Amino acid sequence: MTNTAMTDLLQRVSAANTAKWGDAVHGQSAGLKQLWSLTWREAQTQTYADAFLVIAVCFVVATLMVPLMRKVVAAPASTAEAH
């Protein structure tokens, strides 16, 4: 692994969980689960940020299009003789 910060985090969490569980396999598994949870949370945050960015762009485009819209003229009222 080339990401030293991630490797250090995984080693620290795995060591803490190994000490807690008393088993290296459970410690490593718990460390990987915590790392997966962290990356999943960050991915969801980025996804929501991207969705809100798209919504904001749509709002800006709609706002800029308002001056280009025509007013709708109401049809003239029909008279009673038209029936």
Order of alpha helices (4+ residues) and beta strands (2+ residues): alpha-alpha
